[in-house]
Amino acid sequence: MRLTDLPGDARPIAVARMGLGIATILNAVEMFVLLGQIASGKVAMPVIPGAPQPSMTAVYVYVVLAVLAGAAISVGWHASRAAIVSTLLSLFVFFWDQQTYSSHRLLATLLVCYLIFASSDAKWSVSPCERHVLWWPQLLMMTQLSVCYFFAAVSKMNGAFISGGPLTHWIWVPFPRWLFFLMAVGTIAIEIFLAFGFWFRQSRRMAVILGLLLHGSIVLLMRDQTLPLIAFSLTCLSVYGLFAYCPVVLFGRTAEPSPAPLQTGEPQKGKP
């Protein structure tokens, strides 16, 4: 059977759908604040020279549509169509102004785009579909999360971050300087581990624990940007369940049960 034909489990993708729908709503609220500031006079940075500056009317239309699309994804009401609307709105905002771009919104946009093909409303939805749930969209989502963690770690591998200096400004708790250094090194190590640990059965449980600790600490300790950090954490955590329901063992081998020993005097198969 080809990889594109492998069946997927409807439960973890339904959980991912719910989490991504809520993250979409949080991202829309964040964009409403930013675009509202631009419409009210903040310096605009259009992606396309000469593009019209956001107006409050257009911003309100955007946020209403984005929130409705996110809510539809969360509850599973025509989730594939809602994911199409959400993806198009996100792309429109990215091209509206350069200040709307961020890595966590791009990650959420990509994951929601994969929901278009994932039949994520096959279970736990208000309008369950009868379509076959395929695994390949889930595999793309899992891969995207690993890529995110890997390059997040690589981007931090520099003297400035490893020294712990940036963390002294980002974290509101006045830890000693040596602890900021350990936190910086630990963050890089954890993100590298998460990039690969989810793919192996032996390390998957530890990856889940470390991922929860990492994102929990980010939300609790960071000085500001609480809403975007919650949206980012929810975006990542929503995908964790997909790794636990792989239809194939991608890395490592599953131990096969040993055959029961023959009883004394029992004839062997194929022999009289």
Residue pairs with C-beta under 8 A, 6 or more apart in sequence:
3 135
3 136
3 139
4 134
4 136
5 134
6 134
6 135
6 136
6 247
6 248
7 132
7 133
7 134
7 135
7 247
8 118
8 119
8 133
8 134
8 135
8 136
8 137
8 138
8 245
8 247
9 133
9 245
9 247
10 119
10 122
10 123
10 133
11 123
11 124
11 241
11 245
12 138
12 241
12 242
12 244
12 245
13 115
13 118
13 119
13 120
13 122
13 133
13 137
13 138
13 242
14 76
14 120
14 121
14 122
14 123
14 124
14 125
15 124
15 238
15 241
16 111
16 115
16 120
16 138
16 141
16 238
16 239
16 241
16 242
17 73
17 74
17 76
17 79
17 115
17 118
17 120
17 121
17 125
18 74
18 76
18 124
18 238
19 234
19 235
19 237
19 238
20 73
20 108
20 111
20 112
20 115
20 234
20 235
20 238
21 70
21 71
21 72
21 73
21 74
21 75
21 82
22 70
22 74
22 234
23 70
23 108
23 231
23 232
23 234
23 235
23 238
24 66
24 69
24 70
24 73
24 86
24 108
24 112
25 66
25 67
25 70
25 71
25 74
26 227
26 228
26 230
26 231
26 234
27 66
27 70
27 90
27 104
27 105
27 108
27 228
27 231
28 62
28 63
28 66
28 67
28 70
28 89
29 63
29 67
29 227
30 105
30 227
30 228
30 231
31 62
31 63
31 66
31 93
31 100
31 105
32 59
32 62
32 63
34 99
34 100
35 54
35 59
35 62
35 93
35 96
35 97
35 100
36 56
36 59
38 44
38 53
38 54
38 97
38 99
39 53
39 54
39 55
39 56
39 58
39 59
40 56
44 53
44 54
44 97
45 97
45 98
45 99
46 53
46 96
46 97
46 98
47 94
47 95
47 96
47 97
47 98
48 95
51 95
51 96
54 96
54 97
62 89
62 92
62 93
65 85
65 89
66 86
66 89
66 90
69 82
69 83
69 85
69 86
69 89
70 82
70 86
72 78
72 79
72 81
72 82
73 79
73 82
73 83
73 86
73 112
73 115
73 120
75 125
75 126
76 120
76 121
76 124
76 125
76 126
76 127
76 128
77 121
77 125
77 126
77 127
78 121
78 127
79 115
79 120
79 121
79 125
80 115
80 116
80 117
80 118
80 119
80 120
80 121
80 129
83 112
83 113
83 115
83 116
83 120
84 116
86 109
86 112
87 109
87 112
87 113
87 116
90 105
90 108
90 109
90 112
91 109
93 100
94 100
94 101
94 105
94 106
94 109
102 228
103 148
104 228
104 231
104 232
104 235
107 144
107 145
107 148
107 232
107 235
107 236
108 231
108 232
108 235
110 144
111 141
111 144
111 145
111 235
111 238
111 239
114 137
114 138
114 140
114 141
114 144
115 137
117 134
117 136
117 137
118 133
118 134
118 137
118 138
118 141
119 129
119 131
119 132
119 133
119 134
121 127
121 128
121 129
122 128
122 129
122 130
122 131
122 133
135 246
135 247
138 242
141 239
141 242
142 198
142 199
142 239
142 242
142 243
144 239
145 198
145 236
145 239
146 194
146 195
146 196
146 198
146 199
147 195
148 236
149 191
149 192
149 194
149 195
150 191
150 192
150 195
152 191
153 187
153 188
153 191
153 192
153 195
156 162
156 184
156 187
156 188
156 191
157 188
160 166
161 184
161 188
162 181
162 184
162 185
162 188
163 181
163 184
164 177
164 178
164 179
164 180
164 181
164 182
164 183
164 184
165 180
166 184
167 180
167 183
167 184
168 177
168 180
169 223
170 222
170 223
171 180
171 183
171 221
171 222
171 223
172 221
172 222
172 223
173 221
175 183
187 214
190 210
190 213
190 214
191 214
193 203
193 206
193 207
193 210
194 207
194 210
194 211
194 214
196 203
197 203
197 204
197 206
197 207
197 210
198 204
198 207
198 208
198 240
198 243
199 243
199 250
199 251
200 251
200 252
201 249
201 252
201 254
202 252
204 243
204 244
207 243
208 240
211 236
211 237
211 240
212 237
215 232
215 233
215 236
215 237
216 233
218 229
218 232
218 233
219 226
219 229
219 230
219 233
222 229
262 268
